[in-house]
Amino acid sequence: MVDRVLVHIGLPKTATSYLQTILWSNRDALRAAGVVVPGEERRDHLWSSREIRQDPAHARAPRRHQTAWQRVRAELESAEGTGLISHEFFAAADPEQAQRMVADLGVEVHVVVTAREPLGLFTASWQESLKNGSTTHLADYAHEVSDKPTAIWNWRTLDLRLVLERWSQAVPPERIHVLVLDPDAPRDDVWRRFASVLGIDPEVCDLSSSFPNASMGVAEAETLRRINGSLTNFTRGFDKGVYIRTFLADERLVPRRGEKFWPEPGQVAECRERGRQQVEHLASHPYAVSGDPAHLLVPEELEERRVPATVTDAEVADVAVALSAQMLGDVRGLRNDLARQRRRPPPAAAPPATGLLARLRSRRRRRRRQRNPR
């Protein structure tokens, strides 16, 4: 059995994908360093979060999804060293669910929370919701704190203070590590501090396969929001992940490097107030904080940026026309690839068997003829 387990619970859009890519790309190196990332695949941690959060859809999911938490626990029970579980959806768990997860693990549990200033987090999370098929306008996004552990894209998981208040009922604050992201630090800074919490040399992992999530511009985001309204048959997680998120957003809209934007002024003010509350909460509790809590504060003065509500139909049309032209090229490329594959000569037939193999086959044929004479 491992000696302890670190549970990285997000927050969402705080370098979680970057860190998880490092972890899953370096499982062997981490195990050699005494850190076990359990599971057969990366999604085992996502599916485990659904089990912990008692997502009703989990009961209707394939058996492989439903047994992920069992696989994760079984591997931790058969291993030594430090266990590490990471998925940002754990942040949405209520206190009872967090307590049940800690009890299931049965060893000393530490919680790791990565955090960033609320304004950038709020805007990035809205974009993430679009990549998951949402049609919600930014002006209407996350107005309330959901009381449902299955609800991810709202202040329930985006507000550091609220997440800490829930999880500190399951794990003592002294064992909750808060890593505050520095927006001006090198990209690998968060990994180095994460490795410090793990108690390993950060150099044991190869970071070449990791990458940060990039953002869409304001016109690109509005175009995707409108497209989502017509994707009525793209409801499966696979379809959203492969076609909306990766193919459409990350590979075609993000590279356009469109114009940055802010939410509405009232939402900016709310982000600023939540940042202040988070800093006060950290100062009044004995969490293990890495980084400067001041980085959670939204600056009083911000550069001028548009809001998505100002995007015109003409701007959306421009993006959509360029997107259509690019996707037409994609289709042509795929058809050309298929045509080249069809023109390839079929693999050469295997040479006739000789020697012992040929004699054995001939013997079997004679026996069949003897058993079934015509």
C-alpha positions in Angstrom: 0.0 0.0 0.0 1.2 3.5 -0.8 2.2 5.6 2.2 0.1 8.7 1.2 -2.0 9.9 -1.7 -1.9 13.4 -3.2 -5.2 14.4 -4.9 -4.9 17.3 -7.3 -8.4 18.7 -7.6 -7.8 21.7 -10.0 -9.1 24.3 -10.1 -10.3 24.0 -13.8 -8.2 26.1 -16.2 -5.2 26.4 -13.9 -2.6 24.4 -15.9 -4.4 21.2 -15.1 -4.1 19.8 -18.7 -0.4 20.8 -18.8 0.3 19.0 -15.5 -1.7 15.9 -16.4 0.1 15.6 -19.7 3.4 15.6 -17.9 2.2 13.0 -15.4 0.7 10.5 -17.9 3.7 10.9 -20.3 6.2 10.1 -17.5 4.5 7.4 -15.5 7.5 5.1 -15.6 9.9 7.8 -14.6 7.6 8.9 -11.8 7.2 5.3 -10.5 11.0 5.0 -10.5 11.0 8.2 -8.4 8.5 6.7 -6.0 5.3 8.3 -7.3 2.5 6.1 -8.6 -0.1 7.5 -11.0 -2.8 4.8 -10.9 -5.1 3.7 -13.6 -5.0 2.1 -17.0 -5.5 5.4 -18.9 -5.8 9.1 -18.2 -9.6 9.0 -18.3 -9.7 6.7 -15.3 -9.2 9.8 -13.1 -12.1 11.6 -14.8 -14.4 8.5 -14.4 -13.3 8.2 -10.8 -14.3 11.8 -10.2 -17.8 10.9 -11.5 -18.0 8.0 -9.1 -16.9 10.2 -6.2 -19.3 13.1 -7.2 -22.2 10.6 -7.7 -22.9 11.7 -11.2 -26.3 10.1 -12.2 -25.0 9.6 -15.7 -22.1 7.4 -14.4 -24.6 4.6 -13.6 -25.6 4.5 -17.3 -22.0 4.6 -18.5 -20.1 1.6 -19.9 -18.8 -0.9 -17.3 -15.2 0.3 -17.9 -16.1 3.8 -16.7 -18.0 2.5 -13.7 -15.0 0.4 -12.5 -12.3 3.0 -12.9 -12.3 4.0 -9.2 -11.9 0.3 -8.3 -8.9 0.1 -10.6 -7.3 3.2 -9.2 -7.7 2.0 -5.6 -6.5 -1.5 -6.4 -3.3 -0.2 -8.0 -2.6 2.1 -5.0 -3.2 -0.8 -2.6 -0.6 -3.0 -4.5 2.0 -0.3 -4.8 4.5 1.5 -2.6 5.5 5.1 -2.3 3.3 8.1 -3.0 0.0 7.9 -5.0 -1.1 10.7 -7.2 -4.6 11.3 -8.6 -5.4 14.4 -10.7 -8.6 15.7 -12.2 -10.1 19.2 -11.9 -13.6 17.9 -11.6 -12.9 16.7 -8.1 -13.1 20.4 -7.1 -16.9 20.2 -7.4 -17.3 17.5 -4.8 -19.3 18.3 -1.7 -17.8 17.8 1.8 -19.5 14.4 2.3 -18.2 13.2 -1.1 -14.7 14.4 -0.3 -14.8 12.7 3.1 -15.9 9.4 1.4 -13.0 9.6 -1.1 -10.5 10.1 1.7 -12.0 7.2 3.6 -11.9 5.0 0.5 -8.2 5.7 0.0 -7.4 4.6 3.6 -4.1 6.4 4.0 -2.9 9.9 4.6 -4.3 12.2 2.0 -3.0 15.6 0.8 -4.9 17.8 -1.5 -3.2 20.0 -4.1 -5.0 23.0 -5.5 -3.7 25.1 -8.4 -5.2 28.6 -8.5 -5.0 31.8 -10.6 -6.6 35.2 -10.6 -10.4 35.0 -11.0 -10.8 37.2 -14.1 -8.6 35.2 -16.4 -10.0 32.0 -14.9 -13.6 33.1 -15.5 -12.9 34.0 -19.1 -11.0 30.8 -19.8 -13.6 28.7 -18.2 -16.3 30.2 -20.4 -14.2 29.3 -23.5 -13.8 25.8 -22.1 -17.6 25.5 -21.8 -17.9 26.4 -25.4 -15.4 23.7 -26.3 -17.8 21.3 -24.5 -20.7 22.4 -26.6 -22.3 25.2 -24.6 -24.3 28.0 -26.3 -24.4 30.3 -23.3 -23.5 34.0 -23.8 -20.6 35.2 -21.6 -22.9 37.8 -20.2 -25.2 35.0 -18.9 -22.4 32.7 -17.8 -22.0 31.5 -14.2 -24.3 34.0 -12.5 -24.9 31.6 -9.5 -23.0 29.1 -7.4 -24.5 25.7 -8.2 -25.3 23.4 -5.3 -24.8 20.3 -7.6 -21.5 18.5 -7.5 -22.1 17.5 -11.1 -22.0 21.2 -12.2 -18.5 22.2 -13.2 -18.6 25.5 -15.2 -19.7 28.0 -12.5 -18.2 29.5 -9.3 -18.7 26.2 -7.4 -15.4 25.1 -9.0 -13.9 28.4 -10.0 -13.9 30.1 -6.6 -10.8 29.0 -4.7 -12.4 29.9 -1.3 -15.5 27.8 -1.8 -13.5 24.8 -3.0 -11.2 25.1 0.0 -14.1 25.4 2.5 -15.6 22.2 1.2 -12.4 20.1 1.0 -11.0 21.3 4.3 -13.9 19.4 5.9 -12.2 16.2 4.6 -8.5 17.0 4.9 -6.8 19.3 7.5 -5.8 22.7 6.1 -2.2 21.9 6.9 -2.3 19.1 4.3 -3.9 21.2 1.6 -1.3 22.7 -0.7 -2.3 25.8 -2.7 -0.1 26.6 -5.7 -0.8 30.2 -6.8 0.1 30.6 -10.5 2.4 33.5 -11.3 1.3 34.9 -14.7 4.8 36.2 -15.4 6.7 33.0 -14.5 8.3 30.6 -17.0 5.9 27.9 -18.2 7.5 25.1 -16.2 7.3 27.0 -12.9 4.0 25.4 -11.9 5.5 21.9 -12.7 8.6 22.6 -10.5 6.4 23.7 -7.6 4.1 20.7 -8.1 7.1 18.4 -8.1 8.3 20.0 -4.9 5.0 19.0 -3.2 5.5 15.5 -4.5 8.9 15.5 -3.1 10.7 14.6 -6.3 13.3 16.2 -8.6 11.4 18.0 -11.4 14.1 16.9 -13.8 12.9 13.3 -13.7 10.1 14.2 -16.1 10.4 15.0 -19.8 8.3 18.1 -20.5 8.5 18.0 -24.3 5.0 16.5 -24.7 3.3 19.1 -22.6 1.6 22.2 -23.9 -0.5 25.0 -22.4 -4.1 25.5 -23.5 -4.4 28.5 -25.8 -7.4 30.8 -26.1 -9.8 31.8 -28.9 -10.3 35.4 -29.9 -13.6 37.2 -29.3 -15.0 36.7 -32.8 -13.8 33.1 -32.9 -15.4 32.3 -29.5 -18.7 33.8 -30.6 -18.6 31.9 -33.9 -18.1 28.6 -32.0 -21.0 29.5 -29.6 -23.3 29.9 -32.6 -22.1 26.8 -34.3 -22.8 24.8 -31.1 -26.4 25.7 -31.5 -26.6 23.6 -34.7 -24.6 20.6 -33.5 -27.7 18.9 -32.0 -26.3 15.4 -32.6 -22.9 16.0 -31.1 -23.9 15.0 -27.6 -21.5 12.3 -26.7 -18.3 13.2 -24.8 -16.2 11.6 -27.5 -17.8 13.8 -30.2 -17.4 17.0 -28.1 -13.8 16.2 -27.3 -12.6 15.1 -30.7 -14.7 17.3 -33.1 -15.7 20.4 -31.2 -12.8 20.8 -28.8 -9.8 19.5 -30.8 -10.7 19.7 -34.5 -12.8 22.9 -34.5 -11.6 25.0 -31.5 -8.0 24.0 -30.7 -6.8 23.2 -34.3 -8.7 25.8 -36.3 -10.1 28.7 -34.3 -7.3 29.1 -31.7 -4.5 29.4 -34.3 -6.2 32.5 -35.8 -4.9 34.4 -32.7 -8.0 36.6 -32.5 -8.6 39.6 -30.4 -8.6 39.2 -26.6 -11.7 40.2 -24.6 -13.1 40.8 -21.1 -16.5 39.8 -19.6 -19.1 42.5 -18.8 -18.1 45.2 -16.3 -20.3 43.7 -13.6 -18.6 40.3 -14.0 -15.2 41.9 -13.8 -16.2 43.6 -10.6 -17.4 40.2 -9.2 -14.1 38.6 -10.2 -12.2 41.4 -8.4 -14.2 40.9 -5.2 -13.9 37.1 -5.2 -10.1 37.5 -5.6 -10.0 39.7 -2.5 -12.0 37.2 -0.5 -9.7 34.4 -1.6 -6.6 36.3 -0.4 -8.3 37.0 2.9 -9.3 33.3 3.3 -5.7 32.1 2.7 -4.4 34.6 5.2 -6.8 33.3 7.9 -6.2 29.6 7.5 -3.1 27.4 7.8 -3.0 26.1 4.2 0.4 25.2 2.7 0.6 28.1 0.2 3.2 28.1 -2.6 3.5 31.4 -4.5 2.3 34.9 -3.8 -1.4 35.2 -2.9 -1.4 38.7 -4.4 -1.4 37.0 -7.8 -5.1 36.2 -7.1 -6.0 39.8 -7.1 -7.6 41.3 -10.2 -5.8 44.6 -11.0 -7.8 47.8 -10.5 -6.7 49.1 -13.9 -7.2 46.9 -16.9 -6.3 47.4 -20.6 -9.2 48.2 -22.9 -10.8 45.1 -24.4 -14.1 44.3 -26.1 -16.8 42.1 -24.7 -18.3 39.3 -26.8 -21.7 41.0 -27.0 -20.1 43.5 -29.4 -19.2 40.9 -32.0 -21.2 41.6 -35.2 -22.8 39.2 -37.6 -20.3 40.4 -40.2 -17.4 39.4 -38.0 -18.9 36.0 -37.4 -19.4 35.6 -41.1 -15.7 36.4 -41.8 -14.6 33.7 -39.4 -17.1 31.2 -40.7 -16.1 31.8 -44.3 -12.4 31.3 -43.5 -13.3 28.3 -41.4 -15.3 26.8 -44.3 -12.4 27.3 -46.7 -10.0 25.6 -44.4 -12.3 22.7 -43.7 -12.8 22.2 -47.5 -9.1 21.9 -47.7 -9.2 19.4 -44.9 -11.8 17.3 -46.8 -9.7 17.4 -50.0 -6.6 16.3 -48.1 -8.5 13.4 -46.5 -9.9 12.3 -49.9 -6.4 12.5 -51.5 -5.0 10.4 -48.7 -7.7 7.7 -49.1 -7.1 7.7 -52.9 -3.4 7.1 -52.4 -4.1 4.3 -50.0 -6.4 2.6 -52.5 -3.7 2.9 -55.3 -1.1 1.1 -53.2 -0.6 -2.5 -54.3 -2.0 -5.1 -52.0 0.5 -6.8 -49.8 2.3 -9.7 -51.4 0.8 -13.1 -50.8 2.7 -15.3 -48.4 4.9 -17.8 -50.3 3.6 -21.4 -50.4 4.5 -23.4 -47.3 7.3 -25.8 -47.7 9.0 -28.5 -45.6 7.3 -29.6 -42.4 4.5 -27.1 -42.5 3.5 -28.1 -46.0 3.5 -31.8 -45.0 1.4 -31.2 -41.9 -1.2 -29.2 -44.0 -1.3 -32.0 -46.6 -1.8 -34.6 -43.9 -4.7 -32.6 -42.4 -6.3 -32.4 -45.9 -6.0 -36.2 -46.5 -7.6 -36.9 -43.1 -10.5 -34.6 -43.8 -11.1 -36.3 -47.1 -11.0 -39.7 -45.4 -13.5 -38.6 -42.7 -15.8 -37.0 -45.3 -15.6 -39.1 -48.5 -17.7 -37.7 -51.4 
